[in-house]
Structures are given as structure tokens and as C-alpha cells.
Amino acid sequence: MKEILDAILASDSSDNSDRSAADFAALPLPESYRAITVHKDEAEMFTGLDSRDKDPRKSLHLDDVPVPELGPGEALVAVMASSVNYNSVWTSIFEPVSTFSFLERYGRLSPLTKRHDLPYHVIGSDLAGVVLRTGPGVNAWRPGDKVVAHCLSVELESSDGHNDTMLDPEQRIWGFETNFGGLAEIALVKSNQLMPKPAHLSWEEAAAPGLVNSTAYRQLVSRNGAGMKQGDNVLIWGASGGLGSYATQFALAGGANPICVVSSDKKADICRAMGAEAIIDRNAEDYKFWKDEHTQDPREWKRLGKRIRELTGGEDVDIVFEHPGRETFGASVYVTRKGGTIVTCASTSGYTHEYDNRYLWMSLKKIVGSHFANYREAWEANRLVAKGKIHPTLSKTYTLEETGQAAFDVHRNLHQGKVGVLALAPGEGLGVTDHEMREKHLPAINRFRNI
């Protein structure tokens, strides 16, 4: 791995920027690499515990694992940096099911996918790094290319996926429903997961947006999601978090009006720093949407709707950007304007949603399910990052050895924005090749680090 790292670091230097694809292709691959894993024989280790009491630091391991066989249409990437997403937390606490069930199912698809069905799972759904090898049929990428990866893995043998690849029956999330993910020194990806690394960002900054940025783009901007337009009022739950912080930026960049729901003064300050003005601190204003475990309180829905109208000049919201799920969904349906859209991509507070259907059907509202993004949507979202229109929300970086702590912090919501993980990169701040553009956007790039 040292020879690979030395070549990558040298390629960032102006004196060595002309290293050819052949030079990188000639680098010898190691037999094994370091990776963050969960173990199949530990899948029951948290049985009987509440979700909050399940500790990723106990289930995540740093192991040496063999380099996987490279297949057609695939690439091996040297991972300089990655990040932690909620799916990494779910994997680590084996909820809602053990990810080994995904790997077993994928392994039954073909002799090639059998590689993924192992007694360990290399996790992680983001990366920034350098292509080392490409398999047969890969023409768009070469060894030495600096890339980021989105996490959509598809087979595309069914016609169902050719209008929107998210509809492929064999659609999976790489590093969650497949093996050989990005929280490692080497990752195996399909070549149509790769996108150019934004030149003005460091490795850890470039690795942070992938999953959440693409998810927010499809959910809010794409015609497959809410189809946001100029002037829309958009209620964003968790507006300073890993997902919501990108939704807030897309709303502002697209001429919409974000109404940012947060849970502390610090998080409100982050939204203001992004440029948002309409902010609701749900803790300070003491919203309690549930009277008890089984009963919601419509009076709280109405109070939230009144507060929103105070912030919008009397208007209800056109779009609700939903991801908390059970805790907030009843309120979300209620406060959406007549004919408006509730678009949901997750259920971090619970998967069983309850709402009063009268406020949906009689007011002609729509609930839209949104899951990650297709290649085009991911590419467009990454393009906006590369152009400096959307910025990383990286707040803290951990080493590969500290991934368990990083996942614990995300699990306990102790983080802001996104947390990064250095894989091969020996430190922060490396990998920048467009320093002029970086200088121009530095305050926005560091926004989440400075609060």
C-alpha cells in the first residue's frame, strides 16, 4: 500500500502530475488491505438491547482482508477518504436486519456476485480516491483517475431499470447491500458508480457529500422527487444534519425558501450560516407531536402550521423534506399546503408512519417515496459540488482506526453535518489541485468546521 500511496501523493504535485495511466496500472496490488468490517458470527450480539444502547464501537472491526477479484465493468479504487452514513450505523447495530441477509441474496445471483457472500462485510457507501485497475468493458475510466463514487449498484439486465436505474429489480446500495465498501484502503465498485473528484476539495471533503448530496438532490430537486421550483416553501426536518444540510443548500441555490427545523441554537446558527432565515428550534419551542406512544396530538400539528405561516408571510409549505419518519410524519402531512408534496427517504425515528388521511386525500396532497439517486442525478449533484454551487458539510474527520467512534457519534447524534474518515490519506487537506477555486470558496467549505 505504501507504493500506491506514494504514487498518489506524488501525482498531486505539479512536478509529477503527468503520471500516466500505465504508471498506475503497473503498480503492484497488495494481497490484502485494511477495512472496516462487521462479522457474521456476531450478528446477534445486541439481541435484547434497545437501539440506543447498541454500540458500534463493539461491532466494527479493522481487519486485513483479501483484495477481491476484479470483474467486467468494475474498478478497484485506492480509497483516500470515506465518510460515515446512517446506513453504516444500521449495519453496525444489525438493524433493521443483519446486512448479511443482503449479501447472501446477492451471492445467489451469479458466480461473480458470490464474491460478496462472505463471513465479513466491508462497509461504507462513500469514497474519494484513485482508480487502480479497471475490468473488461470499462472505457470511461483509467488507472490514475481521481474519482468519487456514488453508492448505486445495479445490474440493468431487466428493462425495468432503463428509464430510471433506481427501478432496477437488482438495485442495491454499495457498501450496505453489497460487500467491499468504502470504509477501507481499497474498494470494489462498478464503473458506473464513478464520478470526477471536485478538484478544489481535499480527499476527506470530496468523500463527504456522495450519498447524502445525491439523496437530497433526487428527493428535493429531481422530477423523480418533489420537483422543487423557485419560490417554493420547503420545510426541512433536521436542516443542519448530514442530509438536511444539503437539502437546505439546494433550496437556497434553487430560489426556494427553506424553513429549517433544528433542535438547538448551535444547529440554528449553522442554518443561518448557510443563508437560511426561517428557522424553527423544535426543542426551544417544545413541540411534542405524540401525547404518548400510541396517540398523536393534532393541536401540536396546528401550532407548527401557525408558526410556519408566521415565518412565510401566511403561506403553507409546498414541500416537506421528510426523513425522521414516525415522530414527525403526522405533522408533515398536516402542515403541507393543499396540493403539496411530502417526500420521504428514511425513517430514522421509526418505520411505522401514522397520519390523518383526511388531510391527505381531501387536500389532494401527495406522498412521494424517494431512495438514493440514479447515475444521472448523482452526476448532476456532484457537478454542482465541483462548480462550487453546493459545498461539503464536513464537521470532523476520524482515522480508519476510529471509525467505531465515528459511527457511535452519528448513532447518538453527537455530530454536525457529515463526519469523514481518512483511509489511505495520511492527513487532512491533501488532494487539492485547484487552489484558486478553493480559496474562493474556503469559508463555505469550512462552514461546518467553524461552528
Secondary structure, 3 states (H helix, E strand, C coil): CHHHHHHHHHHCCCCCCCCCHHHHHCCCCCCEEEEEEEEHHHCCCCCCCCHHHCCHHHHCEEEEEECCCCCCCEEEEEEEEEEECHHHHHHHHCCCCCCHHHHHHHHCCCCCHHHHCCCEEECCCCEEEEEEEECCCCCCCCCCCEEEECCEECCCCCHHHCCCHHHCCCCEECCCCCCCCCCECEEEEEHHHEEECCCCCCHHHHHCCHHHHHHHHHHHHCCCCCCCCCCCEEEEECCCECCHHHHHHHHHHCCCEEEEEECCHHHHHHHHHHCCCEEEECCCCCCCCEEECCEECHHHHHHHHHHHHHHHCCCCEEEEEECCCCCCHHHHHHHEEEEEEEEECCCCCCCCCCCCCHHHHCCCCEEEECCCCCHHHHHHHHHHHHCCCCCCCEEEEEEHHHHHHHHHHHHCCCCCEEEEEECCCCCCCCCCCCHHHHHHHHHHHCCCCCC
